Amino acid sequence: MKEFEVNEYLELLPKLSTREIQILVMTCSGFSRTEIALELNVSLNTVNSHFKNALKKYHLNTYAQLQSLFFFNFLRNFKKLH
């Protein structure tokens, strides 16, 4: 499978690292955390750590809030991205 390109998404949530964005994009694309870990060749704990760090950076409480923030910013910037 082709690696998820995230450079175009970095400006959507600028506080997140490239890996945090990559994992967020993958989960928003329907990958489970286990599938993400396998695809990126990292542990499930690493995937969970990236999610927790992303939540802290935006002062969010749930993963659904993080996904909503990503989708909101994606739609708001859709024309600029494409």
Secondary structure by P-SEA (a helix, b strand, c coil): cccccccccccccccccaaaaaaaaaaaacccaaaaaaaacccaaaaaaaaaaaaaaaccccaaaaaaaaaaaaaaaccccc
